Every structure is written in structure tokens, then in C-alpha cells.
Amino acid sequence: MGEKGTVGKRLAGKVVLITGASQGIGRALARRLAAERCRLVLVARSGSQIESLAGELEELAGEVEHASGPVAVAVAGDVTDPDVARRAVDRALETFSGLDVLVNNAGVGLRAPVARLAPVDLEDVFRVNVVGAVNFIQAAVPHLVGQGRGLIVNVSSIGARLPVPYLGGYGATKAALAALSDSLRMELAGTGVAVLTVFPGSVETGFKAKAKGEPYPERKSASRLSPEEVAERILLAAEAGRREVRILSRGESLGLLLGRVLPGVVERQLIRRYGDRPEA
């Protein structure tokens, strides 16, 4: 990307904790931050995947003349467990003597019409997408506030702002995360700790294959962003001190804009695109 390399002093060399780091946006962020000489705490359920990524980042950091000492450490565990959050923050403090940035990226998808939405699936997704983020916020905030500086990045979804058929449950979890971010930003005002909320659109990951609920129907793929592009845009927004950033394809940006003035038209298009009916 043309903008790559523009991340400056605000993030370079910082200690960053990333949840959901084993794949997709989290993995792309980890690789990009390693190139900025950041030191990383990687959290995911799959210990083997993040251990492998940590080793890969050590090699990548060597190519950019990283300072001596470890570049990345892995913490395997479920974000819904508060002990995992505390352990990850403690690992940052013990290994890197600090923590500057928390990225709440871990998430799970959910597709089902509201009328058939299984409460157990909704509860599971809320625990990951919302409670998991709260666990890490509560573990990190005392340290960040105590040092008088820091950044919390909460990865929501454009589904929190642009409802889509059959994704109401998922969108509800991401809307809840966005609301938490807004309140947290006000609660931390004056402490030196900032909050950035990220609203990605469709991203080219394995997200759908692991989603709970009903299978996604086969259809022609819409234009999707790469995890690397999303990671770059997140870093640029963080560097600029943004409160939120929407990272969308051109079509998604247009849909969001038209939804404000022609909501009925946009709703019909979304039903046609994302409903169970075959495309024309």
C-alpha cells in the first residue's frame, strides 16, 4: 500500500497486547507492528499458532534491526476467562516492563435470523465479543492509567452501524462493544489513555467458516479488504489520534451513505444480497 511506512513515533517501539492474534486482522497487525519495532504479547486460543507466529516475528524483527531481547511472547487461552487477561497483562509487564497498547481484536461470528437465533449461541458470542474485551480492559486499565498514557483499540464491525439480515445477533454484540468504547473514552478522559473504535467491513479471512449459527449461503463474493489493508488503516488511525475509524470497501461506504437518505432502498438491497434467497 502506498501509505505503508507512515506510522511514526506514537506507536514505534511500544508494547502491544493483541487478542485474536493467530489469524486475520490480529495476525496482520502483529506482523505490521513487529516491523515498527514493537514488542508484542499475542493472545489466542491456539497455542501452537501463536507460538509459531511469535517465532516468525522474531525473524521479521531481525530483518528491521530490532533491539535485543524477545520481540513477541504468546499467551494461549480463552478471552472469556478473566485469568487469561490478567496473565497476559502480567506477561507484558514481566517480559517488557510495560504495556502501552491493548488491541481487543478477538471475535466470533454468528449468522441466524432473529426468529431462529439460539440463545446459547448468542450468549457464547457475547461472551467472546463483549465480555472478552471487558476482561482485557479491566486487566489493562489500572496499569495504563497509573502510567498516565496508553491506547485501547476495540475492533467492532460495520455491522454495528449498518444492520444486515441474518446478522442481527452478531451486530448486536459489536454494537455493544462500540457503546462500551464510547463510555470508556469518557471515563478515561484526562488520564492520558485514549480509546479507538474500529469498524471494519468485509475482510478476506476465514471468519465465516468458524461462525456460529446457520451456514452462510453460497454466493458470488463481494469486494473484500485484505487483513493487511485493515491493519495498516488501524495503525494510521491510532497514529493520528482518531476516536474511531471505518474501514470499508467502496460499495460499503456508498451503502452506509445512502442508508441515511434512502433507508428503504438500501434495506431492499441488503435483503437481496444477504438473505437466504438466491441472487438474481
N, C-alpha and C positions, 0 to 999 in steps of 0.2 A: 504494500500500500504506500501511496505517496506520503502519507503523514507519519509513517513509521520512523521512530528515532527522535520524535519531537518531545517525548517525555523528559522532563527536566529534574531540577533539584528536589522538588517536593516528594517524589517517590524513589528516586535513585538511592540504592543502598539501604532502604528501610526494611524492617522486619514485618513480614506479611503472613497472616494466617488465612488459608483458603479452605473452605469446606467444599465437598463435592469436587475434589481436585483431581480425581482419577481419569476424567474424560471430559469431552465437550468444552464448554466455556472455561471451566475451572482449570483444566489441563492447559488450554491455550494461554490463560492468564499466568499460570505458573511459569511456562516457558518464556513468555514475554518479560515477566518481572525478573527472572534469572538473568536475562540479557541486560537488565538495568542494574545488575549487581545487588539485587535484593536478596535477603535471606528469608527462607520460606519454611513455614510449618504447613504440611499437606495433610488434610483430613479426608478420609473416605472409608466406606465400609470394607472395601477390598484392600487388605494389607499388602498383597503381592503386587497389585497395580501401582499403589503409591510408593512402595519401596523401589519398584522399577523406575518410576518417574523421578524419584529423588536421585537415583544413580545417574539417570540421563541428564538431569540438571547440573550435577557436579561436573560432568563432561562439558556441557554447554557453557557453564560459568568459566571453566578453564580457558575456553576459546576467547572470552572477553576480559581476561586478566582479572578474575575475581580475587578479592582478598583471601588470605589464608584462613583455614578453618572450614567447618561444614557450611554448605550452601543451603541444603534442604534436609529436613527431617520429616519422617512420616509418623502419623498417629492414626492407627486403624480403629474404627469404632463407629457407632450409630449416633448421628447428631441429636437424636431424641433423648439420649442419655446425658443428663447434666454432668455426670462424672467425666464423660469424654471431653466435654467442653472445658472443664476445669483442667483436665490433664493436658489438653492441647495448649492452653494459655500458659500453664506451668512449664511446659516443654519449651515454649518460646523464651520465657524468662530465664530458664536454666541454661539453655543452649546458646542463645543470642543476647542475653542480658537485657531483653526489652521486647516490646511489641508496639508497632506503630499503626498497623492497618489490619482490620478484620474484614474479610470478604465472605459474607453469607451467600454462598452460591448453591449449596446442596438443595436438591429439589426432586420431586417425583411427579409424573403426570397422572391425569385422571380424565377418562372420557366416558360419559354416560349421560343420557337425558335425565333431567332432574326427577322426572316421574319414576325412573328406574334406578336412581342413584343409591347404591348400597351404603347405608350409614357407616358400616365398618370400613369401607374404602375411603369414604370422606374423612373419617376420623384419622385413619392412617396417614393420609396425605396432609391433613392439617398438622399432625404431629411432626412430620418432616419439614414441610414448607414454612410453618409458622413457629411452632414450639421449638423446633431445632434452632432456628435463628435466634429466638429469645434466649435459649440456653447459652449460646455463644456470646450474645450481647451482655448478658448478666455476668458471665465469667470475665469478659474483657474490660467492661466499662470502669470498674474500680481502678484498674491499673492505668487506663488511658486518661481518666480524669485526674488521677494522682500525679501524673507526669505533666499534665496541662496541655496535652496535644494528642492528636490521633485522628483516624478516619475510620468510619464504619460504612461499608458498601453492602447494601442489601439488593440482591438480584431478584426483582419481581418479574413481571411479564406484561406485555401489552394487553394480555387478556384481562388485566385488572382495570383497563381503561376502555377497551373495545370488546364487549361481550360477544361470544361466538356460540352458536348452537352446539350442544353436547359437551361443552367445556365449562359449564356454569360452576361445577364443583371446584375444578382446578382454578378458574378465575377468581372464585371466592377466596381461596387460600392466598392467592397473590395480591388481591385487593386488601386482605387483612395485613399482609406484610407491608404493603405500601402505607397503610394507615399507621401501623406501628412505627415505621420510619419517620413519618411526619411528626408524630408525637414525640418520638425520641429526639429529633432535631431540636425541638423547642425546649425539651427538658435539659438538653446539654448546652443550651445557649450560654455563652460566657465561660465555658470550661476549656475551650480550645479544641474540643472534639467535634468534628464535622460528620455529617451523615449524607451519603449519596445514595439515591434510589435509582436503580437501573430497570428500564422497561424494554427488554429485547422482544423483537417479533419472532418470526420463524427462523430457526437456526438449524444448520445441517449437522445434526447429531443423531445418536441412537435413542433419543428421548422417547419417541412414540413406542418403540418396541418394548420398553420397560414400564410403560404407563399402566396404571390400574384401571379396572372397569372393563368396558367393551372395546374390542379391536377397532383400530382406525380403518375406515373403508379404503379400498384401493382407488386411487385417483391420480391423475396427472399431477406431478409435483409442482407446487407453486414456487416462485422465486424465493430462495432462502439465503440468508447470510452465512458466512463461514464463522466458526468459533474464533478464528484468528482476527477477523474483522471486528467482531463484537468485543474481544479482549482489548484490542487497540483503542476502540472508541471509549471503553470504560476508563482506561488509563488516561486518555486525553481529558475526559470529563473530570476525573479526580484531580489531575494536574491544574485544571482551570478553576477548581473550587466550586464546581456546579452542585446544585441541590438535587437535581435529577437529570437523567438523560434517556431519551427514547431512541432505540437503535432499530430502525425499521427498513424494510425494502421500500422501493418507490411506490409499489402498489399499496402496501400497508399504510404508508404516510398519507396517500391520497384517500384511502378509506377512512382513516381517522379524521381527516379534514372534512370530508363530505358528510360524515356521520353527525357533525354538528349542525349542518344546514339542511340536509336531506336524510334524516334518520330512517324513514320508511324505505327509501331506495337502497340504502346500504344494508338494512336488515334483510331485504329480499335477496340481495346478492350473497350475503353471508349464509342464508338458509340454503341457497342453491349450491354454494361452494362447499359448505361444511356439514350439511345434513346427510342423512342416510340415502337420499335419493340419488340415482346415478346422474352424472353430469350429462347435459345435452350435447 
